[in-house]
Amino acid sequence: MKHVLTATTAIALTLSSVAPAFAKCSNDTWNKVMERGTLVVGVKADYKPWGFRDTDGNIVGMEIDMAQDVADKMGVNLELVAVQSSNRMQFLEQGKIDLMIATMSDRQDRRDLVGIVGPNYYTSGTNMLAPKALGLTDWEELKGKPVCGKQGAFYNQIVEERYGAQIVAFTGNAEAKQALRDKKCIGWVYDDSSIMADLASGQWDDFEMPMPTEDDNPWALAVPKAEENCVFGRFMSGMQYQWHQDGTLIELEEKWGIQPTSYLAKQSDRFSDWLAE
């Protein structure tokens, strides 16, 4: 009996400490979406192929398909709002959008402002745009070679020190990429998601992204901060687990012509159903 009372007391104390956290969950955003029957999602409209406008002016892309899947699972309609890096978190904080899926890197300062829930759905890192004719396959091949970069990019120093490349830094991306076309360097070192967007544009058909991506920086979607540990946050966490487990994100990469990432392959294997054949 003594042991039973001790266990009961411990459970009661645990529940009493958890109860205040649940009491803070008003689930306002979730309830609002369900009541009006529409989910408003902030997405990029200028970052092909994750979010961009087609010839008819409609916003399409990988993240738009993800947003549609969320709305479908919730049983509501989808409304898209074009956001930019400079305003996407503010739109979420101000209630202009219910959910944000907009190529945002996961950082602590952002977690302090919006409700970021895991697992992260994508990632970007350092890679290089280079002519296919060079046949580059390994970072070690850059030793002693001129490589274009953008002034201020943190990976310039990393590539120089780690692989012995000779970085030729330009003030802007346009200048760096033109120098690459003019054969003033053997490649352009930059964020792989931006490079993939260039490759998807159809303007760089003679170029490729040949290196394995390094120094990954995971991407995060976000709900309002107050919903992070409530119904909406838990639901979006589950959506991301499901996307990794069933291969949805890998299929969307292929659909939108995005070069396969090792991150998604690893996550798919990590969260796979071990009993599935």
N, C-alpha and C positions, 0 to 999 in steps of 0.2 A: 504494500500500500504506500509505503514511504517513497519507493521508486516511482510509482504512478503519479503521486502528487508532485514530485520533483519535475517529472517530464511535463506534466500538465502546466505547471508554473512556467517552465521554460518556453513552452509553446505560446502561452498567453503573453509573456513578455515580448517574444518575437513578433507576434501579431500586433501588439500595441505599438511597437516601433515602426512597423510597416504601414499601419493604418493611416497615419498622417500623410504619407506620400501619396496613397491612393485618394485621400480626401481632397488633394490639390488638383486632381484631374477633373476638370469641368468638361473636357472633350468638346469644347466649343466649335473648333474647326471641323472636326469629324461630323458632329451633329448638323452643322450648317450645310455641309456638302450633301448629306443625306436628305435633308429637308428640301433643298432646292433642286436636287437631282442632277447637279453639275459639279464636276471637279475642275477647278481653275489651276492650271500648271504653268509655271514660268519656265520657258525654254529659250535656247539660243535660236536666232534666225539668221545668223551670219557666220556660222561655223560648220561648214560642210565637212563631212557628211553626218555630223551629230544633230545639227539643227540648221536648216536653211530654207529659203523660199524656192519653190519650183517655178516653172515658166508661167503658171497660172497665179502665182503669188501666195500659194498655200505653204504653210510651214511643214516641212517633212524632215525625216532623218531618223537615226537610230534612237535618240532620246525621245523623240516624238512617239515612236512605236512603243517605247517603254511606258510613257505617260498614258497611252491608249490602253495598254494592258492593265495598268492600275485602275483606270476608270471602269474598264470592263469587269474586273474582279470585284469592284465596289458596286457594280450595277447602276452606274450613273453615266451621264454624258460627259464629254471632255471639251473644255474650252482652253485654248492656248493663248498665252500672253508672251510676247517677245520681250526678253530681258537682256541686259548686258552685264558684263562683269562688274561694272561700277554701280549697278542698282539692284542686282538680283536679290541680295540679302535684305535690302531695305524694303523691296516689294513684299517679301515674305513677312517681315516684321510689321509692316503697315497693313497687312491683311489684303493687299491687292491680289495676291495669289495664295492658294492653299498649300501648294507643294512646289518645290523647286528642283528641277532636273536640268542642270545647265552647265555642264563641264567644269564644275567647281572642285578644286583641290581641297582635300581634307586637312585643315590646320586647326591648332588649338584656339587661336584667336577667333576663328569662325565658329567653333563649337561653343564658345562663350555667348554667341549672339543668336544662333539658330539651332534647331534640333537635328543634329546629325546622328543618324543611326546606322549601324553596320549590318552586314559586312559591306565594305565599299564595292561598288558595282563595276568600277573601271579604274584605269591608272594611266599615267603618262610619265615619260622620263626622257632621258637624253639619247638622241640618235643622230643620224646624219643623212642628208640628201646628197646623192652622188650620181654621176653618170653611170648608166648600166655598162657602158663600154669598158670601164675600169675594172669591173669584176671584183670589187672590194667585198670582203667577207668578215674581216676581223679588225678590231680596233688597233692591234699592234702594227698593222700596215700603214698607220698614219705617221709613224716615227720619221721626223725630219721633213715632213711634207707640209705645204701651205694649206691651211684649212680656214674657210671663212667662218666668221662668227659675228654676233651682235654685241656691241659695246655694253658692258655691265652684266652680261649673262654669267651666272655663277659657274656654269659648266665649262666656260672657256679655260679657266685656270685648271680645272680638274683634268680636262683632255690634254692640256699641255704637260702637266706634271705626271699624269698617269701613263700617257702613251707617247710623249715626246713630240707631239704635233706642234707646228708653228702657226699659231692662231693669227689670222689677219682680221682684225675687228673693224666693223663698220657701224655707223651711227644708227642705221635702221635695217629692217629685214629686206626691204626692196633693194637697197644698195648691195647687201650681202648676196642676195640671190642673183642679181645681175652680174656681179663679179664671178659667181659660179658659172653662169652661162658664158661669160667671156673667158673662161678657163684660167682665171687668175688664182684658183684654188681647186683642190680635188674634191671638195665637199663642203657642205654648209652644216655646221653643228647647231642643233636647236631642239626644241621640244618635239617629241615624236608625234604628238597629236596634231600639231600644226603642220608637220611634214606630211602626215597622212592626208590632211585636208588639201594640201597642195597637190599631192598625187591624185586625189579623187577629182580635182578640178579639170583634168584633161589637158592641162597646159604643161605638164612635165612628163610626157610619155617616154622620153628617152632617159629618164632618171629613176632611181629606186631608193629605198631606205634599207641598206644592206646589213647594217650592224645589229647585234642583239641590244635591245634597249637596256640602259643602265640607270641606276638611281631613281627607281620608280617613285612616283608621288600619287597615291590613291585619290580617286575622285569620290565625291560624296553627294548624295541627294539630301534634301532637308525639308523638315516640317517646321511649323512654328515651335519656338523653344518650349512653350508651355505644354506642347503635345508630345514632346520627345519620349517620355516614359509612360505615355498614356495609350489609348486605343490606336490613334493614328500612327504614332511612332512605332509601336509594336507591329502594326499591320505592314508598314513599309519595310521594317526589318525582315519580316517574313517574306515579303515580295522579293527582296534581294537574295535571300537564301534560296528561294525557289528558282529564280533566274539562273543562279549558278548551278544548282543541282540538276535542272532539266535541260541545260544547254541553250536556253533562250538567248543569252547574250552572245554566245558563239555564233548562233544562227543569224543574229542581227548584224554581227560583224561581216559575215559572208554576204548577206543581203545588200548591205550598203558599200560593199567593195573595200572594206577596211582590212588592212594587213593584219592577219591573226596575231594576237598578243599572247605571250607566254603566261601572263597574269591570269587571263580567263581560263586557259587550259589548266593551270595549277588549281584555281578555285573550283573549277568543275570537278576535278579529281578529288579535291579536299572534301567537298560537300556531297559527293555522289552517294547514292543509296547502295550500301555494300551488299544488299541482298538482291539488287536488280541484276538481271542477266544482260 
